[in-house]
Amino acid sequence: METKQLGNTGVNISAIALGGMPMSLSSRPEETQAIATIHRALDLGVTLIDTADSYCKDESDKHHNEKLIRKALQQYKGDVSNVIVATKGGLMRPNGAWTRNGNPDHLRKTIRESFEALGGEKPIDVWQYHAPDPEYSIEASLAPAKAAVEEGLIRFVGVSNFSVEQIKRARDVVEIVSVQNQYNPWYRLPELDGVLKYCQREKLTFLPWSPLGGSRRVGSLKDISEIAQLAQEKGVSIYSIVLAWLMAKSPCIVPIPGASKISSIEDSVRAVDVKLSSEEVARIDGATSSLG
């Protein structure tokens, strides 16, 4: 598996990550299937797993995905010492909805709960502030993360759904290693709002969430003729083409496609071996420029 450096940390991560969210929502698979999927990802060389305290059915089910990942890592027969688990905090799931909560007291509490959910024996590898809450300043919301780093509960800190200005403010509070924003053929804002360029210049890892468009749009990828044609030409899936396109956009990009079955992560990993020329990238750019 090709690897990349996580931010400026000196720690290497796989060029494709595993997104854990589909394994814990209301449509979640059986636990045995979810664990088998995580194990297959590890077999294939995936060393970055993305999760969140809010990857669950509702508030009564909080931290489900983190606990699932911990169980899978504990049961894995191979070496997991180089596996990085990146979690997030700052979203709530009342009755299955998604709401923001940047209250420092809540974040302090959920950081501790995530630490315990992930095993409680070593610092959280990467803790990311899930989304800025306009009710609280970025400085106030990230103060608990800084304190948790000093306390040894968190190793590295990242942010999610942040603008360039917000990233800069976050970096004044605590060292930031990664930025996780939406980026896919339908949502190319990171190319336009300066975030991708900023991450590349500052050597921050950019983690595109919903890289394949999410459950609502992934089925429409086959309708994008240039993507379908390139997939046929190269003998790979349309999903591999999209992930390869994202990786070709910048060396700082590490896609985090979600998976809940073995075949999905196997297909995603194949994207690492798909190399697109600048002309092929431009073809996809043109075909997706009017989507949204």
C-alpha positions as CSV (number, residue, x, y, z in Angstrom):
1,M,0.0,0.0,0.0
2,E,1.3,3.4,-0.9
3,T,1.7,5.7,2.1
4,K,1.7,9.4,2.8
5,Q,2.8,11.5,5.8
6,L,0.1,12.7,8.1
7,G,0.5,16.4,8.1
8,N,3.9,17.4,9.4
9,T,4.0,14.6,12.0
10,G,6.5,12.2,10.5
11,V,3.8,9.5,10.9
12,N,2.9,7.6,7.7
13,I,-0.7,6.6,6.8
14,S,-2.1,4.6,3.9
15,A,-3.0,6.6,0.8
16,I,-6.6,5.4,1.1
17,A,-8.4,5.3,4.4
18,L,-11.5,3.4,5.7
19,G,-14.5,5.5,6.6
20,G,-16.4,3.8,9.5
21,M,-19.7,5.7,9.4
22,P,-21.8,3.2,7.3
23,M,-21.1,0.5,9.9
24,S,-22.9,2.3,12.7
25,L,-25.9,4.2,11.3
26,S,-29.4,2.9,11.4
27,S,-28.7,0.8,8.3
28,R,-25.7,-0.8,9.9
29,P,-24.7,-4.3,9.0
30,E,-24.3,-7.2,11.4
31,E,-21.3,-6.7,13.7
32,T,-19.5,-9.7,12.3
33,Q,-19.7,-8.3,8.8
34,A,-18.5,-4.9,10.0
35,I,-15.5,-6.4,11.8
36,A,-14.7,-8.6,8.8
37,T,-14.7,-5.4,6.7
38,I,-12.3,-3.7,9.0
39,H,-10.0,-6.7,9.1
40,R,-10.0,-6.9,5.3
41,A,-9.0,-3.2,5.1
42,L,-6.1,-4.0,7.5
43,D,-5.1,-7.0,5.4
44,L,-5.0,-4.7,2.3
45,G,-2.6,-2.2,4.1
46,V,-5.1,0.4,5.2
47,T,-3.6,2.1,8.3
48,L,-6.0,5.1,8.7
49,I,-9.6,4.5,9.9
50,D,-11.9,7.5,10.2
51,T,-14.7,7.5,12.8
52,A,-16.6,9.9,15.1
53,D,-18.4,9.9,18.4
54,S,-21.6,10.6,16.4
55,Y,-21.4,7.7,14.1
56,C,-24.3,5.9,15.8
57,K,-28.1,5.7,15.5
58,D,-28.9,8.4,18.1
59,E,-27.7,9.8,21.4
60,S,-28.4,6.6,23.3
61,D,-26.0,4.8,20.9
62,K,-23.1,7.4,21.1
63,H,-19.6,6.2,20.4
64,H,-20.8,3.0,18.7
65,N,-18.4,3.2,15.8
66,E,-15.4,3.9,18.0
67,K,-16.2,0.8,20.2
68,L,-16.7,-1.3,17.1
69,I,-13.3,-0.3,15.7
70,R,-11.6,-1.0,19.1
71,K,-13.2,-4.4,19.1
72,A,-12.0,-5.1,15.5
73,L,-8.5,-4.0,16.3
74,Q,-8.4,-6.2,19.4
75,Q,-9.6,-9.2,17.5
76,Y,-7.2,-8.8,14.5
77,K,-4.5,-11.4,14.3
78,G,-1.9,-9.1,12.7
79,D,0.1,-6.1,13.8
80,V,-2.0,-3.0,14.5
81,S,0.8,-0.9,16.0
82,N,0.9,1.4,12.9
83,V,-2.9,1.8,12.6
84,I,-4.1,5.4,13.1
85,V,-7.7,5.9,14.3
86,A,-9.0,9.4,13.6
87,T,-12.2,10.3,15.5
88,K,-14.3,13.4,15.8
89,G,-16.4,15.2,18.4
90,G,-18.8,18.1,18.2
91,L,-21.9,16.7,16.6
92,M,-25.0,15.4,18.4
93,R,-27.6,12.8,17.3
94,P,-30.9,13.7,18.9
95,N,-33.5,11.3,17.5
96,G,-31.1,10.4,14.7
97,A,-30.7,14.0,13.5
98,W,-27.3,15.8,13.2
99,T,-26.7,19.0,15.2
100,R,-23.6,20.9,16.2
101,N,-22.4,21.3,19.8
102,G,-19.2,23.3,20.3
103,N,-19.8,23.8,24.0
104,P,-16.3,23.4,25.6
105,D,-17.8,21.4,28.5
106,H,-19.4,18.9,26.1
107,L,-16.2,18.6,24.1
108,R,-14.2,18.0,27.2
109,K,-16.6,15.2,28.2
110,T,-16.8,13.6,24.8
111,I,-13.0,13.6,24.3
112,R,-12.8,11.6,27.5
113,E,-15.6,9.2,26.4
114,S,-13.9,8.7,23.0
115,F,-10.6,8.0,24.8
116,E,-12.3,5.3,26.8
117,A,-14.3,4.0,23.8
118,L,-11.1,3.5,21.8
119,G,-9.5,1.5,24.6
120,G,-8.4,4.0,27.2
121,E,-4.8,2.7,27.1
122,K,-3.1,5.2,24.7
123,P,-3.8,8.7,23.4
124,I,-6.5,9.2,20.7
125,D,-4.4,9.1,17.5
126,V,-6.2,12.0,15.9
127,W,-9.1,13.9,17.4
128,Q,-11.0,16.3,15.0
129,Y,-13.4,19.1,15.9
130,H,-16.3,17.9,13.7
131,A,-17.9,21.2,12.7
132,P,-17.6,24.8,14.0
133,D,-20.6,25.8,16.2
134,P,-21.5,29.5,15.7
135,E,-22.7,29.6,19.3
136,Y,-19.1,29.3,20.5
137,S,-15.8,30.7,19.3
138,I,-13.3,28.3,17.6
139,E,-10.8,29.3,20.3
140,A,-13.2,28.3,23.1
141,S,-14.2,25.0,21.4
142,L,-10.7,23.9,20.8
143,A,-9.3,24.8,24.2
144,P,-10.4,21.3,25.6
145,A,-8.5,19.6,22.7
146,K,-5.4,21.6,23.5
147,A,-5.8,20.6,27.2
148,A,-6.3,17.0,26.2
149,V,-3.1,17.0,24.2
150,E,-1.2,18.3,27.2
151,E,-2.9,15.7,29.4
152,G,-2.0,12.8,27.1
153,L,-5.5,12.0,26.0
154,I,-5.0,13.1,22.4
155,R,-1.9,12.8,20.2
156,F,-2.8,14.9,17.1
157,V,-5.6,17.4,16.4
158,G,-7.6,18.0,13.2
159,V,-10.6,20.0,12.1
160,S,-13.6,19.3,9.9
161,N,-15.9,21.5,7.8
162,F,-13.6,24.5,8.3
163,S,-12.8,27.5,6.0
164,V,-9.2,28.7,5.6
165,E,-9.8,31.5,8.1
166,Q,-11.2,29.1,10.6
167,I,-8.2,26.7,10.1
168,K,-5.8,29.6,10.8
169,R,-7.7,30.5,14.0
170,A,-7.6,26.8,15.0
171,R,-3.8,26.7,14.5
172,D,-3.4,29.6,16.8
173,V,-4.9,27.4,19.6
174,V,-3.3,24.0,18.9
175,E,-1.2,22.3,16.2
176,I,-3.4,21.0,13.4
177,V,-2.4,18.1,11.3
178,S,-5.5,17.5,9.1
179,V,-8.6,19.0,7.6
180,Q,-11.7,17.0,6.7
181,N,-14.1,18.7,4.3
182,Q,-16.6,17.5,1.8
183,Y,-15.1,17.0,-1.7
184,N,-16.5,14.9,-4.5
185,P,-17.6,15.3,-8.2
186,W,-20.7,17.2,-7.1
187,Y,-19.0,19.3,-4.4
188,R,-15.7,20.8,-5.5
189,L,-15.7,23.8,-3.2
190,P,-12.3,23.0,-1.7
191,E,-10.8,23.8,-5.1
192,L,-12.4,27.2,-5.1
193,D,-12.4,28.4,-1.5
194,G,-8.7,28.0,-1.0
195,V,-8.8,25.2,1.5
196,L,-7.1,22.6,-0.7
197,K,-4.4,25.0,-1.8
198,Y,-3.8,26.1,1.8
199,C,-3.5,22.5,3.0
200,Q,-1.0,21.6,0.3
201,R,1.1,24.7,1.0
202,E,1.0,24.2,4.8
203,K,1.5,20.4,4.5
204,L,-1.8,19.5,6.2
205,T,-3.5,16.3,5.2
206,F,-6.8,16.8,3.4
207,L,-9.4,14.1,4.1
208,P,-12.3,14.4,1.6
209,W,-15.5,13.2,3.3
210,S,-18.2,11.7,1.1
211,P,-15.6,11.2,-1.7
212,L,-18.1,9.2,-3.8
213,G,-21.0,11.6,-3.2
214,G,-22.6,9.8,-0.3
215,S,-25.5,7.4,-0.3
216,R,-27.8,9.9,-2.1
217,R,-25.5,10.4,-5.1
218,V,-23.1,7.5,-5.4
219,G,-25.6,5.7,-7.7
220,S,-25.4,8.6,-10.1
221,L,-21.7,8.2,-10.8
222,K,-22.5,5.8,-13.7
223,D,-24.3,8.6,-15.4
224,I,-21.2,10.7,-15.7
225,S,-20.0,9.6,-19.1
226,E,-16.3,10.6,-18.8
227,I,-16.0,8.7,-15.5
228,A,-17.8,5.6,-16.9
229,Q,-15.6,5.7,-20.1
230,L,-12.4,6.0,-18.1
231,A,-13.4,3.1,-15.9
232,Q,-14.1,1.0,-19.0
233,E,-10.7,2.0,-20.6
234,K,-8.7,1.1,-17.5
235,G,-10.7,-2.0,-16.5
236,V,-11.7,-0.7,-13.0
237,S,-14.8,0.5,-11.3
238,I,-16.3,4.0,-11.6
239,Y,-15.6,4.3,-7.8
240,S,-11.9,3.6,-8.3
241,I,-11.8,6.3,-11.0
242,V,-13.3,8.9,-8.7
243,L,-11.0,8.1,-5.8
244,A,-8.0,8.2,-8.2
245,W,-9.2,11.6,-9.5
246,L,-9.3,13.0,-6.0
247,M,-5.8,11.7,-5.2
248,A,-4.5,13.2,-8.5
249,K,-5.7,16.6,-7.4
250,S,-3.1,17.0,-4.7
251,P,-0.5,15.0,-2.9
252,C,-2.0,16.0,0.5
253,I,-5.3,14.2,-0.3
254,V,-6.2,11.0,1.4
255,P,-9.8,9.9,0.6
256,I,-11.9,8.2,3.3
257,P,-14.5,6.2,1.4
258,G,-17.0,4.5,3.8
259,A,-17.5,0.8,3.7
260,S,-19.7,-1.8,5.4
261,K,-18.8,-4.8,3.3
262,I,-15.6,-6.4,2.2
263,S,-16.1,-5.9,-1.5
264,S,-16.4,-2.1,-1.0
265,I,-13.1,-1.6,0.7
266,E,-11.4,-4.0,-1.7
267,D,-12.6,-1.8,-4.6
268,S,-11.6,1.4,-2.9
269,V,-8.0,0.2,-2.3
270,R,-7.7,-0.6,-6.0
271,A,-7.8,3.1,-6.7
272,V,-4.3,3.5,-5.3
273,D,-3.0,1.7,-8.4
274,V,-5.0,3.8,-10.9
275,K,-2.9,6.6,-12.3
276,L,-4.7,9.3,-14.2
277,S,-2.9,11.6,-16.6
278,S,-3.4,15.4,-16.4
279,E,-5.5,15.1,-19.5
280,E,-7.7,12.4,-17.9
281,V,-8.1,14.5,-14.8
282,A,-9.1,17.4,-17.0
283,R,-11.7,15.2,-18.7
284,I,-13.3,14.5,-15.3
285,D,-13.1,18.1,-14.3
286,G,-15.0,19.2,-17.4
287,A,-17.6,16.5,-17.0
288,T,-18.3,17.5,-13.3
289,S,-17.9,21.2,-13.5
290,S,-21.7,21.8,-13.9
291,L,-22.8,19.2,-11.3
292,G,-24.1,20.2,-7.9
